[in-house]
Amino acid sequence: MKIYIKNMVCNRCNIVVKSEIEKIGLHAVSVQLGEVELLEDFKNDEKEILSKRLHALGFELLENKIAVTIERIKNLIVDLVHHQDNELKTNLSHYLAQQLGQDYNALSNLFSEVEGKTIEHYFITQKIERVKELLLYDEFTLSEIAIQLKYNDVAHLSNQFKKVTGSTPTYFKKAKEAI
């Protein structure tokens, strides 16, 4: 049985969710961002108990098909940008359509309608969040970050960063260092 969970954004989330599932006596076959495959179906009040436990940790069981689709889109993008070092071999629209087995135009329209922004805008926002992380780690130059996140050049990254955050990457880094 598959269940879908909102707000799973990192590997620690996977560990926490798996632990909560095991605490109520269920067995997870696999746990991925936003998606858990259970060995068995829920019995009696297990679903309600799990829902309450997850809610207390900032997660939410999803049952609405639209909410599940939106969360899957977000999780695929988060995973791509934050955990796969943006290893996109094709364009984003083809990737999402292939992963979700649905027409990209339908996914895009649904996402925009529900979220009030485009998939592309969400993708850019996630890339900028990754840039912020990498700037704070201070392990890579801005040029290396641009290459890693598949920007054409540093100027493109800087312009996009400023549009999203209101400051340049250099200013952002200096401001965080001053704190």
N, C-alpha and C positions, 0 to 999 in steps of 0.2 A: 504494500500500500504506500502510495506517495502522499506526502503532505508538504505544503508550502508555507514558508515562514518569512515574514517581513523583517527587515533590518539586520539580516545577517550579512556583514560586510568584510569579515576577515577570518583567518584561520582560527583565531581564539573563539570567535562566535561558534564555529563548527564544534569545537571541543566542549563549550558550555552547553550547547543545545544537546549534543550527544549525551552528556552527563545527566541532564534533566530527564531525557527520555529513559535512560537506564534506571534512574532513581524511582520511576513509577513502574518499573518491571517490563518495559518494552525493549525491543531489540532493533537497533538501527543497522541495516545492511550497508547503507552508505549515507554520508552526510556531506553535502556540498553547500555552497552559498545559496541560501534560500530554498533548498530542496532536501528532503530527507526521505529515504526509502526505508520503510519499516518492514520487518519480517512478517508481522501479523497485523490484523485490523484492530482498531480500538475496541475494548470491551467496556461495558457499563459506563462509568464516569471518567475513564482514563483521558478522554479527549478534553473534557472540561478541566480536569486537574492539570494536564499539560499546558493547556491554554493559559490558565492562571499563573502557573510557574514561569512560563515564558514571558508573559506580560510583565511580571515583576522584574524581569531582567531586561526589559526594553524591546522584546520581540513580540510578534503577533502571528497567530495561526491565520492563514488566508484560506478562505473557502470560495470567495467570489472569483469566477473565471477571469474577469477583467483585471481584478487586483493581482491575481496570480501572474497573468501575462505581463503586466507592468513591472512587477517585482522581478520576474525572470529577465526582462530586458535590462533593468538596472543592474542586476547581479552579473549578467554577462559582461556588461561594460565595466563595472568595478573590477571584476576578475581580470579582464583584458588589460586594463590600465595599471592596476595596482599589484597584480600577482603574476602576470605573464610578461611583464616588461613590454607591453604594447606590441606583442608579436602578431600583429594582424597581417596575414598573408594576402588578403583581398580587401575590398572596401567594406566599411562598416555595415552598410545596408545588406550586402550579400551575406556577410558573416551572421548577422542577426536572423535573417530570413532562413538561412540554412540551419542554424542552431535551434530555432523555434519551430521550424517546419511550417512557416506561414509567410504569406505575401508581405514584403516590406512596406508597401504603401498602406496596407491595412494596419500593420503594427505602428507605423509612423503616425497615422491619423488618430489611432486609439491613444497612443502615448501623449500626443499634443493635446487632445481633448481632456484627458484625465489630469495630466501634470501641468498643463498651461505653458509648456515649453517643448521645443523639439527634441528628438533623440540626439541630434547633432549638438545642440546646446548642452544637454546633459553630459555627453561625451567630452566636450571641451571643458566643462566644469570639472569633471573627474580628472582630466589631464592636468589642469591647473592645480588641483589639490595634490596631485603627484609631484608636480614641479615644486610646490611649497615644501613637501616632505623632503625631497632631494636637496633643496637649497639649505634646509635646516640641518641635514646630516653633514653637510659640508664635505662630501666625499667626491663630488663631481663639479667640474666647471659648468657654466651655463651652456657652453658649446657642447659638452658631453651630454648634458641633460636634453638639449634640443635633438641631438642624434638619437638618444635612447628612446625618446617619445615621438620620433618620426616627424619632427618639424622640418620644414625646408631649410631653415636657417635660424640663427639666434634672433634676428630682427622679427621674424614671424612669431616666435615664441614670446618675445618681449611685448609685442603689440597685443597679442591675445591675452597675455597675463594682465596687462594694464586695463584692457577692456573689462575683464572679469573682476579684478580685485581693486582697481582704481590706483594702483601703484606699480612701479617697475619692479622686476625681480631683484635688482640691486638694492633698491630702497627697502623692499620687504625684508631682505636678508639682514641689512644693517639695522632695521628697526627691531627685528627679533633678537639680534645680538646685543642690543642695548638694554634689553629687559633683564 
